[in-house]
Amino acid sequence: AQTVTQSQPEMSVQEAETVTLSCTYDTSENNYYLFWYKQPPSRQMILVIRQEAYKQQNATENRFSVNFQKAAKSFSLKISDSQLGDTAMYFCAFMNPYNNDMRFGAGTRLTVKP
Amino acid sequence: GAGVSQSPRYKVTKRGQDVALRCDPISGHVSLYWYRQALGQGPEFLTYFNYEAQQDKSGLPNDRFSAERPEGSISTLTIQRTEQRDSAMYRCASSLGTGPTNEKLFFGSGTQLSVL
């Protein structure tokens, strides 16, 4: 099965600044989906952004954007104009669309400082 | 239903007892997933189903853990002879599972299991 690696256990950023969270994955598939999920202290899982591997254009959702480097198997999340409410755990995830297998990384704890 | 429903929300049990955790996915969702999540950690894959067929159970820690989804809808994760190390949040998720465009997981609120 595919693996997902998040190498930054914790990160912090000043309010209004920009931060980038890293994610790499390992797969032999050519087509797949990638996701970033946010988990605030309430422990809900909230989808932040998704990327389809066959699309070259990087996905964006308001202040959130990704840098998808398919050859490098890298999928980083950029948060612009960070807000206090962005403080949460962030998980990168990989889905194989051929069998619906979905795996998560270990997470990055992001703290936005006032 | 409107979302993925898990019950019970909290379960406290004594070591050695069996527990059954229930997941009711969104109606019509093909794929159903079980994850275990320790505090401050990522969701650890346990197993998943497409319809009633268990696709991959390689994440189940040992043979005390089993899961079923007999009619392709509700699923039960059973832990026999619970041990303290089984204490964690057990999360269920479901997805349409029918192909590309808007594929994503919908998560339940989880069952917090405490084994005393």
Interface residues (C-beta under 8 A of the other chain):
Chain A: A1 Q6 Y33 F35 R43 Q44 M45 L47 R50 E52 M89 F91 A93 M95 P97 N99 N100 D101 M102 R103 F104 G105 A106 G107 R109
Chain B: V30 S31 Y33 Y35 G40 Q41 G42 P43 E44 F45 Y48 N50 Q55 D56 S58 M89 R91 A93 S95 G97 G99 P100 E103 K104 L105 F107 S109 G110
